[in-house]
Amino acid sequence: MASEGVGVGLVGFGTIGAGVAKVLIQNADVIEARLGFPLRLTRIADLDLDTDRGIDVSGIRFDADGQGLLADPEVDIVIELVGGYDFARKLCLDAIGNGKHVVTANKALLAVHGDEIFAAARDAKVDVAFEAAVAGGIPVLRAIREGLAANRIVSVYGILNGTTNFVLTEMERTGADFEVVLKQAQELGYAEADPTFDVEGVDAAHKLALLTSMAFGSTLDFKSIPTEGIRGLLPLDFEAADEAGYRIKLLGIAKGRTEANGEEVIESRVHPTLIPKDSLLANVGGAMNAVAVRGDAVGPTLYYGAGAGEMPTASAVVGDLMEIAREIHRGSSRRVAPLGTPEASLKTKALRNLGDLVSRYYVRIEAVDRPGVLARIAGALGEHGVGIESITQRAAETGEASVPVILWTHEVKESAVRDALADIDALVDVTERSSLIRIEEDL
């Protein structure tokens, strides 16, 4: 432990790192009052030593010597905020190897390399905390790991990415095309210059991997999560959703179930989803995040707030620092395993095949406007056992050779819908690949 209180070293002094420094410096008195001892930012490492972050770091060693920070005896906890995979992985493992506790906001790192990092921390008897990695300033991981620890988690639904939620909210509100709203999001700072991870659902899948593991006591399995983004959505989809009483949200969904043979399986997926307008998640707009967790004892719970940004994320990082600092002060560590279940007790659980999902579906088909087309589409669906709740043909736009056909199915296995759409897309009357959105009613 540092000579006075607990010492903290920060690697990565970008936007979030600056926010962490602000909270530690500006709220030092509040933090000390709640801990009963000081939590001191003793050292910062970053390659950029010139940019003015608007923070007085006098009295704090600030240089580019990351390895020196990791070995510094005055540093008890290392904060990793460099992002990415390879360098961040090495940094965390080196810190653990030096007996340092680690706090990170790096969901991509943990989704891919978490098992290795957590195992190293277990062997070194140090903590790894990552509340800021999922839903920014919302303390949902701590709620699942500790507050709901007595529950068998039934399901987790989340709006886990603020960029996509902003885009979807604005597309619904304005009727504008995806690319127009995405550009607006970039201009406002809600989207990166390269928004691929956000709009393709990868960022949400990283977070869902951590939520799934924590909720269901399973090993991390990010690569197996079926993931779809929002690029293919059209203003027409929002119009049709509104008319039917739904909103479109990019959701991360995880459900646990026990099969008839006793095998525990997990349903974990990320994709655009139609949800009823009167559901709580449907009313989460803009760049906000929300996570709904249902436990068998507590029932439904909802966690809402800013899922990103300098200060909300910094709030979560410093909360983790304080939790670990208390353990250091007591002379203990690893009060709770990082994923809420000891590594030795985590189970490898099968992910349910998306084709086995039973749901209702919204389908958009582009077809030539000529007699018999609707009958051929209905016939293909019927051959695969897909029941039609309703089917409508929209008016053609001026100069367009094809028209959109919108249909809503009854509950059916997704594999049947996919097979039917493959046949429909092969029809000479169909001009573009069909689009499908899943419907979730029980949120």
C-alpha positions in Angstrom: 0.0 0.0 0.0 1.2 3.5 -0.8 2.7 5.5 2.0 -0.6 7.3 2.6 -3.8 5.4 1.6 -4.0 3.4 -1.6 -2.0 4.4 -4.6 -3.5 4.3 -8.2 -1.6 4.3 -11.5 -3.4 5.3 -14.7 -2.3 4.1 -18.1 -4.1 5.9 -20.9 -4.8 9.6 -20.4 -7.4 10.1 -23.1 -11.0 11.2 -22.7 -12.0 8.6 -20.1 -8.6 8.8 -18.4 -9.0 12.5 -18.0 -12.5 12.0 -16.5 -11.0 9.5 -14.0 -8.3 12.0 -13.0 -11.0 14.7 -12.5 -13.1 12.5 -10.3 -10.2 11.4 -8.2 -8.9 14.9 -7.8 -12.1 16.9 -7.5 -13.9 14.4 -5.3 -10.9 13.4 -3.2 -12.6 14.6 0.0 -15.8 12.7 -0.7 -13.9 9.5 -1.6 -11.7 9.7 1.5 -14.7 10.3 3.7 -16.5 7.2 2.4 -13.4 5.0 2.5 -11.9 6.3 5.7 -8.5 6.7 4.0 -7.2 8.5 0.9 -7.3 7.1 -2.6 -4.4 8.8 -4.4 -3.6 9.1 -8.1 0.1 8.8 -7.8 1.2 8.2 -11.4 0.0 8.6 -15.0 1.5 7.1 -18.2 0.6 8.1 -21.7 2.5 8.7 -25.0 1.0 12.1 -25.4 2.6 14.3 -22.8 1.7 17.7 -24.4 -2.1 17.8 -24.8 -3.8 20.0 -22.2 -6.5 17.9 -20.5 -7.7 20.8 -18.4 -6.5 19.1 -15.2 -3.9 20.2 -12.7 -1.7 17.1 -12.4 1.1 18.8 -10.4 2.3 16.4 -7.7 1.5 13.4 -9.9 4.2 11.7 -11.8 3.3 11.9 -15.5 5.5 10.4 -18.2 5.5 7.7 -21.0 7.0 5.0 -18.8 4.2 2.5 -18.6 6.4 -0.4 -17.5 7.8 1.8 -14.7 4.3 2.5 -13.5 3.5 -1.2 -13.4 6.5 -1.8 -11.2 6.2 1.2 -9.0 5.7 0.1 -5.3 3.6 3.2 -4.7 1.0 1.9 -7.2 -1.4 -0.6 -5.7 -4.1 -0.5 -8.5 -3.5 -0.1 -12.2 -6.2 1.4 -14.4 -6.0 0.2 -18.0 -7.6 2.7 -20.4 -5.6 2.3 -23.6 -8.2 0.2 -25.3 -7.7 -2.4 -28.0 -6.6 -6.0 -27.6 -2.9 -6.9 -27.8 -1.2 -4.1 -25.9 -4.0 -3.9 -23.3 -3.8 -7.6 -22.8 0.0 -7.5 -22.1 -0.4 -4.4 -19.9 -3.0 -6.2 -17.7 -1.1 -9.4 -17.5 2.2 -7.5 -16.7 0.3 -5.6 -14.0 -1.1 -8.8 -12.5 2.4 -10.4 -12.7 3.7 -7.5 -10.6 1.0 -8.1 -8.0 -1.1 -5.1 -9.0 -4.9 -5.1 -9.0 -6.4 -4.0 -12.3 -9.4 -1.8 -13.2 -10.4 -1.6 -16.9 -13.2 -0.3 -19.1 -12.1 -2.5 -22.0 -15.1 -4.7 -22.9 -13.4 -5.9 -26.2 -10.3 -7.1 -24.3 -12.3 -9.0 -21.7 -14.8 -10.5 -24.1 -11.9 -12.0 -26.1 -9.1 -12.5 -23.4 -11.1 -12.4 -20.2 -10.7 -16.0 -19.2 -6.9 -15.7 -19.4 -6.8 -12.4 -17.5 -9.2 -13.6 -14.8 -7.2 -16.9 -14.3 -3.9 -14.9 -14.0 -5.5 -12.7 -11.4 -6.8 -15.7 -9.4 -3.4 -17.3 -9.4 -1.8 -13.9 -8.3 -4.6 -13.4 -5.7 -5.4 -9.9 -7.1 -8.6 -8.4 -8.3 -9.8 -7.4 -11.8 -12.8 -5.0 -11.9 -14.6 -3.8 -15.0 -17.9 -2.1 -14.1 -17.3 0.6 -16.8 -17.0 -2.1 -19.5 -20.7 -2.6 -19.8 -23.3 0.3 -19.9 -20.8 3.0 -18.8 -22.0 4.6 -15.6 -24.8 2.2 -14.9 -23.8 -0.2 -12.1 -25.5 -3.3 -13.7 -22.6 -5.7 -13.3 -22.3 -5.0 -9.6 -26.1 -5.5 -9.3 -25.9 -8.9 -11.0 -22.7 -10.0 -9.3 -23.8 -9.0 -5.8 -27.2 -7.6 -5.4 -28.9 -10.4 -7.3 -26.5 -13.1 -6.3 -29.2 -15.2 -4.6 -31.3 -15.3 -7.8 -31.3 -17.7 -10.7 -31.2 -15.2 -13.5 -33.9 -15.9 -16.1 -33.1 -13.3 -18.7 -31.1 -10.2 -19.5 -32.2 -7.7 -22.2 -30.2 -4.6 -22.9 -29.8 -1.5 -25.0 -26.0 -1.7 -24.7 -24.8 0.8 -27.3 -25.6 4.5 -27.2 -24.5 5.2 -30.8 -27.0 2.8 -32.3 -29.8 3.8 -29.9 -29.3 7.4 -31.0 -29.4 6.5 -34.6 -32.6 4.3 -34.2 -34.3 7.0 -32.1 -33.6 9.7 -34.8 -34.6 7.5 -37.7 -37.9 6.9 -36.0 -38.4 10.5 -35.1 -37.4 12.1 -38.4 -38.0 9.5 -41.0 -34.5 10.0 -42.3 -32.3 7.4 -43.9 -29.6 5.5 -41.9 -26.6 7.2 -43.5 -28.0 10.7 -42.9 -28.6 10.0 -39.2 -25.3 8.3 -38.8 -23.5 11.4 -40.2 -25.4 13.5 -37.7 -24.4 11.2 -34.9 -20.7 11.6 -35.9 -21.0 15.4 -36.0 -22.5 15.4 -32.5 -19.8 13.1 -31.2 -22.1 10.1 -30.6 -20.4 8.0 -33.3 -16.7 7.4 -34.1 -15.2 8.2 -37.4 -15.2 4.5 -38.1 -18.5 3.4 -36.5 -18.3 -0.3 -37.6 -18.1 -1.9 -34.2 -21.2 0.1 -33.1 -23.5 -0.2 -36.1 -22.6 -3.8 -36.8 -23.5 -4.8 -33.2 -20.0 -5.9 -32.3 -19.7 -3.5 -29.3 -23.0 -4.7 -27.9 -21.9 -8.4 -28.4 -18.7 -7.7 -26.4 -20.8 -6.4 -23.6 -23.4 -9.2 -23.9 -20.6 -11.8 -23.6 -19.7 -10.4 -20.2 -23.3 -10.1 -19.1 -24.1 -13.6 -20.2 -21.2 -15.1 -18.4 -22.0 -13.2 -15.2 -25.7 -13.9 -15.3 -25.5 -17.6 -16.1 -22.1 -18.7 -14.6 -20.7 -19.6 -18.0 -17.3 -19.3 -19.5 -16.9 -16.4 -21.9 -17.9 -17.1 -25.5 -18.1 -13.9 -27.5 -17.3 -15.4 -30.8 -20.4 -17.7 -30.8 -22.9 -14.9 -30.2 -25.1 -14.4 -33.3 -24.7 -10.7 -34.1 -26.5 -8.4 -36.5 -26.3 -4.7 -36.9 -28.6 -1.9 -38.0 -27.3 -0.9 -41.4 -30.1 -2.6 -43.4 -32.9 -0.8 -41.7 -35.1 1.6 -43.7 -37.5 4.4 -42.7 -40.3 2.1 -43.9 -39.4 -0.4 -41.2 -40.0 2.3 -38.5 -43.3 3.3 -40.1 -44.5 -0.3 -40.2 -43.4 -0.8 -36.6 -45.1 2.4 -35.4 -48.4 1.4 -37.1 -48.3 -2.0 -35.4 -47.5 -0.6 -31.9 -43.7 -1.4 -31.8 -40.3 0.3 -31.7 -37.1 -1.0 -33.2 -34.1 -1.3 -30.8 -30.8 -3.0 -31.1 -30.9 -5.4 -28.2 -28.5 -7.7 -26.5 -30.6 -10.7 -25.3 -29.5 -13.5 -23.0 -31.8 -16.2 -21.6 -31.0 -19.3 -19.6 -32.9 -22.5 -20.0 -32.8 -26.2 -19.1 -33.5 -28.6 -21.9 -35.7 -31.8 -21.4 -32.5 -33.9 -21.1 -31.3 -31.7 -18.2 -28.6 -29.8 -20.2 -28.3 -26.1 -19.4 -28.2 -24.0 -22.5 -28.0 -20.2 -23.1 -29.8 -18.1 -25.7 -27.5 -15.2 -26.4 -27.9 -12.9 -29.4 -27.6 -9.3 -30.6 -29.8 -7.9 -33.3 -32.5 -5.2 -34.2 -35.6 -6.2 -32.3 -39.3 -5.1 -32.4 -40.5 -4.4 -28.9 -43.9 -3.1 -27.7 -44.1 0.7 -27.4 -45.4 0.4 -23.8 -42.4 -1.6 -22.6 -39.8 0.2 -20.5 -36.9 -0.4 -22.9 -38.9 1.0 -25.8 -38.9 4.4 -24.1 -35.2 4.6 -23.7 -34.2 7.2 -26.3 -31.2 9.0 -27.6 -27.7 7.8 -26.6 -28.9 6.3 -23.3 -28.5 2.7 -22.2 -30.7 0.4 -20.2 -30.5 -3.2 -19.0 -33.5 -5.3 -17.8 -32.6 -8.2 -15.6 -35.2 -10.8 -14.5 -34.4 -13.0 -11.5 -36.5 -15.9 -10.3 -36.8 -14.4 -6.8 -36.7 -10.6 -7.4 -38.7 -10.6 -10.7 -38.0 -7.8 -13.3 -35.5 -5.1 -12.5 -34.3 -2.2 -14.8 -31.0 -0.3 -14.8 -31.0 3.0 -16.8 -28.5 5.7 -17.5 -25.6 7.1 -19.6 -23.8 4.2 -21.2 -20.8 6.1 -22.3 -19.1 9.4 -22.0 -16.2 10.9 -20.0 -17.7 11.4 -16.6 -20.3 8.5 -16.4 -17.6 6.0 -17.4 -15.2 7.6 -15.0 -17.8 7.2 -12.2 -17.8 3.5 -12.8 -14.0 3.2 -12.9 -13.6 5.1 -9.6 -16.3 3.0 -8.1 -14.2 -0.1 -8.9 -11.1 1.6 -7.5 -12.9 2.2 -4.2 -14.2 -1.3 -4.0 -10.7 -2.7 -4.4 -9.1 -0.1 -2.1 -11.4 -1.2 0.7 -10.1 -4.8 0.3 -6.5 -3.7 0.2 -7.1 -1.7 3.4 -8.6 -4.7 5.1 -5.6 -6.8 4.0 -7.7 -9.0 1.7 -8.6 -9.3 -1.9 -11.0 -11.1 -4.3 -14.1 -10.7 -2.1 -16.1 -11.6 -5.1 -14.8 -13.3 -8.2 -14.7 -11.0 -11.3 -17.6 -12.7 -13.0 -19.5 -13.4 -9.7 -18.7 -17.1 -9.9 -15.3 -18.6 -9.0 -13.4 -19.4 -12.1 -13.3 -23.1 -11.2 -17.1 -23.2 -11.0 -17.8 -21.5 -14.4 -19.3 -24.0 -16.8 -19.0 -24.2 -20.6 -22.7 -24.1 -21.7 -24.0 -24.6 -25.2 -25.4 -21.6 -27.0 -28.8 -22.3 -28.5 -28.9 -22.3 -32.3 -30.6 -19.2 -33.6 -32.5 -21.4 -36.0 -34.3 -23.0 -33.0 -35.6 -19.7 -31.8 -39.4 -19.6 -31.8 -40.8 -16.1 -32.3 -43.0 -13.8 -34.4 -41.2 -12.0 -37.3 -41.5 -8.9 -39.3 -40.4 -9.4 -42.9 -39.9 -6.9 -45.7 -39.7 -8.1 -49.3 -39.0 -6.1 -52.4 -41.0 -7.4 -55.4 -42.2 -6.4 -58.8 -45.7 -5.1 -58.8 -47.6 -7.7 -60.9 -50.5 -10.1 -60.5 -49.7 -13.3 -58.6 -46.7 -12.1 -56.7 -48.3 -12.1 -53.3 -49.7 -15.6 -53.9 -46.3 -16.9 -54.8 -44.8 -15.3 -51.6 -47.6 -16.7 -49.5 -47.2 -20.1 -51.1 -43.5 -20.3 -50.3 -44.2 -19.4 -46.7 -46.9 -22.0 -46.5 -44.7 -24.7 -47.9 -42.4 -24.2 -44.9 -45.2 -24.0 -42.3 -44.9 -20.3 -41.7 -48.3 -18.8 -40.8 -49.0 -15.2 -42.0 -50.6 -12.9 -39.5 -50.9 -10.1 -42.0 -49.5 -9.1 -45.4 -49.6 -5.8 -47.2 -48.2 -4.3 -50.3 -47.0 -0.7 -50.0 -47.3 1.8 -52.8 -44.4 2.2 -55.1 -42.2 5.3 -55.0 -42.2 7.3 -58.2 -40.0 5.7 -60.7 -39.4 2.5 -58.7 -39.8 -0.8 -60.5 -40.5 -2.8 -57.3 -42.7 -2.3 -54.2 -42.2 -3.3 -50.6 -44.3 -6.2 -49.3 -44.6 -6.2 -45.5 -45.7 -9.3 -43.6 -46.0 -10.3 -40.0 -45.8 -14.0 -39.1 -47.3 -16.1 -36.4 -44.9 -17.8 -33.9 -42.6 -20.2 -35.8 -39.1 -21.5 -35.7 -36.6 -19.2 -37.3 -35.2 -21.9 -39.4 -38.5 -22.3 -41.1 -38.7 -18.6 -41.9 -35.1 -18.6 -43.2 -35.8 -21.5 -45.5 -39.0 -19.8 -46.8 -37.2 -16.5 -47.4 -34.4 -18.4 -49.3 -37.1 -19.7 -51.7 -38.8 -16.3 -51.9 -35.5 -14.5 -52.7 -35.0 -16.9 -55.6 -38.3 -15.9 -57.2 -37.9 -13.8 -60.4 -40.4 -11.3 -59.0 -38.2 -10.5 -56.0 -35.6 -7.8 -56.6 -33.7 -7.6 -53.4 -32.7 -9.9 -50.5 -35.5 -10.0 -47.9 -35.1 -8.4 -44.5 -36.2 -10.0 -41.2 -36.7 -8.5 -37.7 -37.5 -10.6 -34.7 -40.2 -9.6 -32.3 -39.9 -9.8 -28.5 -43.1 -9.3 -26.5 -42.1 -10.5 -23.0 -39.7 -7.8 -21.8 
